[in-house]
Amino acid sequence: MDPSALNSPELERFLTEEKERAMVNEMVAKLTSACWDKCITSTPGSKLSSSESSCLSNCARSYMDMSLIIMKRFQSMN
């Protein structure tokens, strides 16, 4: 393999995209786990109750809002 290929812009872009994809997947997994534990207090049936559904929506929205605030804070530090 050509050593210059290891420093190519295409490889750097690919690695950046893969890191971002991994971060999104990790965030979704954390959101799912945290909100499920908070909102689903009994064994779920075939459908979520309206209160469970509402709780999950609010929890996910709050989680995403907080993640956005944290990302903006980190960006302002650079």
N, C-alpha and C positions, 0 to 999 in steps of 0.2 A: 504494500500500500504506500502511496506517495505521502510522505510526512506533511507536505503542505496542505493536503486534503483535510488533515486534522484541525487546521485553523481556518477553514473556509467559512465564509459568511453563511452559506447554506447549512453547514453543520451547526454553527452557533444558533441560527434561527430555529433549527429543528430541536436542539437541546432546550432552548428557551420555551418553545411551545410545549414540549413534553413536561417540563417543570411546572408550567402553568396548568396543564391538564391534570397533573398529579395533585397540585394544590387544590384545584376545584373538586376533584374526587374526594380528597381528604375532608374538605369543608362539608361536602354533601353527606359524607358518612357521619361526621360529628353532629351535624344538624339533625340528621335522621335519628341518631341515637339519643341525643339530648331531648329533642321534642317528643319522641316516642315515650321515653321514660317519664317525662313530665305530664303528658296528656292522656296516655292510655293506661288507666289504672286497674283495669280488669282484663280478663281474656277477651280479645276482640271477637265479635261475631262476624257475619258475612259482610256487614256494612258498619262504618263508623257512625256513632251517634252524632247528632248535630253539635253537642257540646265538645266532643272529641275533635270533630272536624274544625270547629271554630278555634279551639285551643291550638291545634296543629298549625293552622294558618297564621294565627297571631305569633306563635313561637317561631315559625320559620321567618316571618317578616322581621321580627325583632332580631333574630340571629343574623339575617342578611344586613339589616341596618347597622348593627354593631360591627360586623365584619367590614362594611364599607367605611365606617368611621375609623377603624383601626388601620385599614389600608391607606386612607388619606393621611392619617397621622404619620405613618411610616414614610410616605412619599414626601411629606413636608420636611422630614428630618434629613433628607438627602440633598 
